[in-house]
Amino acid sequence: MKRIVEFSQKYRVNIRLAYYPPYHSKYNPIERTWSVLENHWNGSILDEVETALKFAKTMTWKGKNPVVKLVTQTYETGVRLSKKAMSKIEQQIERLTSSTQSDFPNLGKWFIDIYSG
């Protein structure tokens, strides 16, 4: 959010942004291939990590096999701001509410306007 607010201010453009929440499957790389993998294993029981890795290595998508490796460490997520820094960003955006988003119901806090100021 910080970077898009900075962009808006730098280029003096107002932005209306509707985006997926961070937990949405669109942002989880494994979810992108999940349906292909489900079809590939065709109901087989994945009772061991090695079995799942084998199926993943032999699946194809658009004619290509994926690079498959077991990840056992926790990965870092995106940019984090302190509450104080995020509070400053929040002052520069307007989260649409049910009363202000009559054209776009049910988007809640994931639909915002950013003003270049």
C-alpha positions in Angstrom: 0.0 0.0 0.0 2.9 2.3 0.8 4.4 2.0 -2.6 1.1 2.5 -4.5 0.4 5.7 -2.4 3.9 7.0 -3.2 3.3 6.2 -6.9 0.0 8.2 -6.8 1.7 11.2 -5.2 4.7 11.1 -7.5 2.7 11.0 -10.7 -0.2 13.1 -9.3 -2.9 10.5 -10.3 -5.9 9.4 -8.4 -6.3 5.6 -8.2 -9.4 3.5 -7.5 -8.0 0.1 -6.5 -10.0 -3.1 -6.0 -7.7 -6.0 -5.0 -7.7 -9.5 -3.6 -7.1 -9.8 0.1 -3.7 -11.3 1.0 -5.2 -14.7 1.9 -6.8 -15.1 -1.5 -5.7 -18.2 -3.5 -4.6 -15.9 -6.4 -1.5 -15.0 -4.3 -0.6 -18.6 -3.2 1.6 -20.2 -5.9 0.5 -23.7 -5.0 -3.2 -22.8 -5.5 -2.4 -21.8 -9.1 -1.5 -25.4 -10.0 -3.8 -27.2 -7.5 -6.5 -28.1 -10.1 -3.9 -29.4 -12.5 -2.3 -31.5 -9.8 -5.7 -32.8 -8.6 -6.5 -34.0 -12.1 -3.1 -35.5 -12.5 -3.2 -37.6 -9.4 -6.7 -38.7 -10.3 -7.9 -39.7 -6.8 -4.7 -41.5 -5.7 -4.0 -41.4 -2.0 -1.2 -39.0 -1.1 -0.2 -40.6 2.2 3.5 -39.7 2.0 5.4 -36.6 1.1 7.4 -38.6 -1.5 4.2 -39.7 -3.3 3.0 -36.1 -3.5 6.4 -34.9 -4.8 6.4 -37.7 -7.5 3.0 -36.7 -8.8 3.9 -33.0 -8.8 7.2 -33.7 -10.7 5.4 -35.7 -13.4 2.4 -33.3 -14.0 2.4 -31.0 -17.0 0.9 -27.6 -17.6 1.0 -26.1 -21.1 3.4 -29.0 -22.0 5.9 -28.3 -19.3 6.9 -30.1 -16.1 7.3 -27.9 -13.0 10.4 -27.6 -11.0 9.5 -29.4 -7.7 11.3 -29.2 -4.4 10.3 -29.7 -0.8 10.5 -26.5 1.1 10.8 -26.9 4.8 11.6 -23.4 5.9 9.2 -20.5 6.5 9.4 -17.9 3.8 9.4 -14.1 4.3 6.3 -12.2 3.3 6.1 -8.7 1.8 6.9 -5.3 3.1 5.8 -4.7 6.7 5.1 -1.3 8.2 4.8 -0.3 11.8 1.3 0.6 13.1 2.4 4.2 13.2 3.7 4.2 9.6 0.6 2.4 8.4 -1.6 4.9 10.1 0.0 7.6 8.0 -0.7 5.6 4.8 -4.3 5.0 5.9 -4.8 8.8 6.2 -4.0 9.1 2.4 -6.5 6.5 1.3 -10.3 6.0 1.6 -11.6 2.6 2.1 -15.0 2.4 0.5 -17.9 1.4 2.8 -21.3 0.0 2.0 -22.7 3.6 1.8 -20.0 4.8 -0.6 -19.7 1.7 -2.9 -23.3 1.3 -4.1 -21.9 0.4 -7.6 -19.6 -2.3 -6.1 -21.3 -4.1 -3.2 -19.5 -6.7 -1.0 -15.9 -5.4 -1.7 -15.5 -4.0 1.8 -12.1 -2.8 2.8 -10.4 -4.3 -0.3 -11.8 -1.5 -2.5 -10.0 1.8 -2.0 -9.5 5.3 -3.5 -6.0 6.8 -3.3 -5.8 10.6 -3.9 -2.7 12.2 -5.2 -3.3 15.1 -2.8 
